[in-house]
Amino acid sequence: MTPEQLCTALQLPAANGHNNANASVEIGRPWYISALLNVSGWFAGLFLLFFVGILFQPKTPEGFFFSGVFCLAAAFGLFMADRRGDFVAQLALALSVAGQILMVVAMFDAKLGATLSLWAIFLMQAALVFIMPNALHRGLSAFFACVALSIATRFALFGTDNKYGFGWDAFIKAPPPTLSHALLTWAATWLPVAALVWALVRTEAQWMTRGRQALVRPALSGLIVGLAFATMLSHPFELFDMRRQHFEDTGFLALWPILSAILAAAAIAAGFALRSRALMGIAFAGALVHVSHFYYALGTSLLSKSLLMIIMGGVCIAAAIALRRSVVSPEASS
C-alpha cells in the first residue's frame, strides 16, 4: 500500500489536498542519497558563489544583499517549477546556498553589529523553513536556525559588541563567563528548542491529519539534528582551543558537553518517537561526540578521567538493564 492509498483508506484530509502531493515528493529516496545530494549541493553552492562574485562583482553591502535576494528568488522559482527532478532541486539548493552566504556577508559588511546580524540570520533561516517548498532545504534551514540562535544568544547575553570589540574577536578577548551566566545562556538557547521538538512530536497526529507533514516533518528533523550537534556552538570557545593542555581555569565549563549529551539523548528519544532510524543514528553520533568532548575538556588527570568514564559506563549499563526489565514481554503478559 502506497502512502496515498493509506491516506485515502484512513480518510485523511491531506489525501486529496495539495499538501499531500508535496509530502510525497521525497518518497522513494533513501536518507543517505539525500545526504549525498545535500553535500553536493553545498559544494555546488560554493562554486556558484564564486561565479556570482565574478559575474556581479558586488563590493558594497547593498550589492551583496541584492545578489543574495536574486539567488534566493531564483532558487524559489526552480523549486516551484520542478519539485521532483534531482538536477533542478540541486541547482536550486546551490543557488540558495550562494544567496544565503551573500546575505550573511551583507549583514556583517554593513557593520550592524554581531548580535543584530546573528539575529537577522536566525530570522532569515526561520523564514526559509516556511518559504522554500523543498523538504531537504527546510531541514537544513531549521538546523542552521538552531546554529544562529545559539551564537546569537551568546552574543546578546554577553554583550561582546561594545565591551570587547566587534565580531568573533570578542570571544577571544572576553573573559570566561560565570557559572550562573553560562547556565542562563544554555537554558535560554536550548530549552525552548527542546520544548518545541517535544510539542511537535506529541502533536504528530494532529499536524499529519491536517496535511502539514510537508512543512513540519523536515523542519522537525532539522530541529532534532540541531539538538544533537548544534549545541556544540553554544559552548564557550575556550573548550575548543587545541593549543591548551590544561583546563583548570575553565572549571565548571567542562559540564557543557554533558548538558549537550543530555540534549542528544532527547534527540534520540524524538527520533525513536518519529520511527526514524536515521535521526536516531545521527543523534547517537552527536552524543558520542559530546562525551568525547567532555573527556577532552575535563581538567584532571588521565586516571581520574578513566575512573569517571568507567562509572558513567556502569550507570548507563544499569539504566539499560532497568529499562529492559521494565518492558513487559508478550509471553509474560499472557
N, C-alpha and C positions, 0 to 999 in steps of 0.2 A: 504494500500500500504506500502510495506516494504521500508527501505532506499535504498536497492539495486535496487528495481523496480523504485523508484523515480529518482535515478541517471541515470538509463537506459532511462527513459522517457524524461529526460532533456538532454540526450546525453552528460553527463559529462565525462571528460577523466578518472576520477577515477573509473567509473563504472566497467570497466573490468580490472583495474590495481591491482597491489599488495597492494597499499596503502589503497584502499577501503576495502579490506579484513581486514587489520589491524584496520581500523576505526570502523568496525562493531563488534570488539571483545567485547567491553563493552556494546553493545546494549542489553537491557532487564534487566540490573542490576540497581535497584534504587540507588540513590545517598547515602541514609542512609545505605544501605547494604555495599556500597563501603567504607563509613566512618568507619563502624564497622570492616570491613576487614582491613582497614588501622590501626586502633588501635590495633587489634590483631596481625598484622604483626610487629608493633613496640615492643610489649611485647615479641613476639617470637624472635625478633632480639636481645633483651637484654638477654634473656635466652641463645640464641645461642652464644652470645658474651662470656658469662661465660664458655660455653662448649669449644669454641675455645681457650680461655685462659688456660683451664685445659689441653687441648689436645696438643697445640703447645708450650705453656708456653713462649711467646715472652717477652724478657727483654730489648732489645735494640731497638732504632728507626727503624733499618733495619728489625728486626723481626716483629715489629708491621706493618711496611709498606708492607712487602711481605705477611703477613697474611691477611691484608686488600685487597691486589690485588687478592689473591686467592679467598676470599669470593665474591668479585665483579665479578670475572670471572665466578665463579660457578653460581651466580645469573643471569648473562647474558646468560649462557648456558641453564638454566632452562626456562627463558623467551622465548628463541628461540625454545626450544623443545616443549613447550605446552603453548600457549598464552590464552587458553580458560579455562583451568582447575583451579578451585579456590584453590585447595590444592597446586598445583605446583606454582601458582602465589604467594601465601602467603609464601611458603618456599623460593622462590626466593627473595621476599621482605625482609624476615628475614635475609637472607644471605647478602643482600645489606646493610641493616641497620647495621649489625655487621661489615661489611667491611668498611663502611664509618666511624664508630666510631673508628675502629682501625687505619684508615688513619689519622684521626684528632689527635689521641693520638701520632702517629708517628711524625706528624708535630710539635706539641708543645714539645714533648720529645727531638726532635733534636735541640732545642734552636735556632730556626731560627728567633725568634722574633715574637711578637704578630701580628704585621702588615703584615709581609710576610706570616705567617701561615694562617691568615684570608683571604688574597687574594688568596692563594692556595686553601683554602676550597671553596671559591666562584667559582674559575675556575673548580674545581672538580664537583661541583653541576651543573654548566652550561654545562659541558661536558656530565654528566649523562643524561641530558634532551635529548640529541641527540642520546646517545648510547643505553640506556635501552629501549627495544621495549615494553613498558607497559604504558598505559595511567595514571594509578594511580601513578606509580613511577615517571613519567615525571612531573606530577603536584606537587608532593612532592619536587622533586629536584628544580623546579622553585621557590617554596616557600622558601626553605632553601637557595637558591641562593640569594634571597632578604634579608634574615636574615644576611647571611655572608657579603653581600655588605654593609648593614647599619653599622654593627660593624666595618668592615674593614675601611670604610670611616672615622669613628670617630677616630680610632687609627691612621690612616695616617695623618689626618689634625691636630690632637693634638700632635703627636709625643711623645706619652707617653712612648715608649720603652726606650728612652735614658734619659729623664729627671726625671721620677717619678717611675722607676722600671720596672719590667717585668710582662706581663700578666694582669690579672684582677685587681690586687692590684693597678695598675697605675691609675685606675679610682677613687679609694678611696683617693689616695694621691694627685691627680691633683686638682688644684683649679677650681671653676666653670668657664665655658667659657664666653667670652664676647658676647654681643648681635650679633655683626656682624659675629663673628666666629661661633656661634651656627646656625644662619640662613644660612651661607655658607655650613655648614655640612648638614643641612636638604635639601637644594636645590640641592647640588651635589649628594645626595643619591637618592632622590625620584622623582625629576623632570624628569630625564632620564627614570626611570621605568614607570612613568605615561605617558610619551611620547611614549614609546614602546607599552604600552597597547592601547593607542589611535590609534596608527598606525595599530596595528593588528586588532582592531575592525573595523576600516574604510576599511581595505582591506580584510574583511572576504570573500567576494565573490570571490576574486582573488585566495586566497590560498585554498578555498574549491574546485574551479573548477580545480585546479592543483593537487588535491589529496593530499594535505599537512595536512588535518584535523587530521590525526592520530598523528602528531607531534605538530602542532600549537595549537589545541584545548586544550589539557591538560596543555601544557605549559602556555597558556594564562590564564587558570583557576587558576593555581598556582600563576601567577603574580597578578591577581586580589585579591586573598586571601592575598597575600603579602602586597598589598596596604592597605588592611583593618586591618591587625593585625601586620605584621612585622615592621610597623612603630614605634611600642612601643619600639623596641630595639634600635632605633636611639635616644631616649630621653636621656638626661643626667641622670645618675643613681641616682642623689640626689633626684629626684622626687619619687623614689620608696623606700626610706628609711622610713619604717613604724614606726621607733622609734622616728622620729622627729615630733613635734606637730605644728610648725610654719615654714613658708617658706618665711618670709620676705626677707631673704638674697638671695634667688634664683631669686626674682623679675620677670623678663621677661620670665624666663624658664617655667612659667605656661602656656604660649601660645603654647607650644609644642603639648599638646593634641588637641587644636583647629586646628592646622595645620594638625594633623593626622586625625581628624574628617572630614576635607575637602577632604583628600585623600580617606577616607572611603566612602564619598558621591560620589566621582568619581568612586570608585569601584562599588557602587550600580548602577550608570548610565551604566557602562560597562556590568554588569550582565544583566541589562534590555535590552541593545542593543543585547546581545547574547541570549536573551529569556531564561535565566536560573534563575528559582526561587530559586534554592539552593544557587547560588552565590549572589543573591540579599539578601537573608536571612543572609548569613554569613557576608556580608559587612555591613548590617544594625546592626547586633550584634556588629561588630567592632566599628561602630560609637557610639553606646551606651556606650561601654567600654571607649572610648576616652572622651566622655562628662563626664562620672563619674570620670574619672581620672582628668579632668580639675577641677571639683568641689572639689576633694580632694587636688589637688596641689595648688589651688589658696590661697595665703596667706592673707586672710582677714577674717572678722567676718562672722558668720553664717547668719546674717540678710542681709549683702551685697551679699553673695552668693545666698541667696534665691531671692532677687530682680533681680540679674543678670540672674538667671535661668528663672524667670518669663518673663523678657524682651526677652531672647533668644527664649523661647517658643512662645511668641506672634509674633515675627518676622517669625518663621517657619510656624505658622498657617496662617499669612498673605501671605507668599510666596505660601503656598499650595492653598489658595483661588485664588490667582492671576493666578497660573498655571491652576487650574480647569476652570476659566473663559476664559482663552486663548485658550482652546480646543474647537473647533467648533463641535457641535453635528451634527449627520446626519440630524435631523429634521430641525435645523437652516440652514444648507447648502442647503437643498432642498426648 
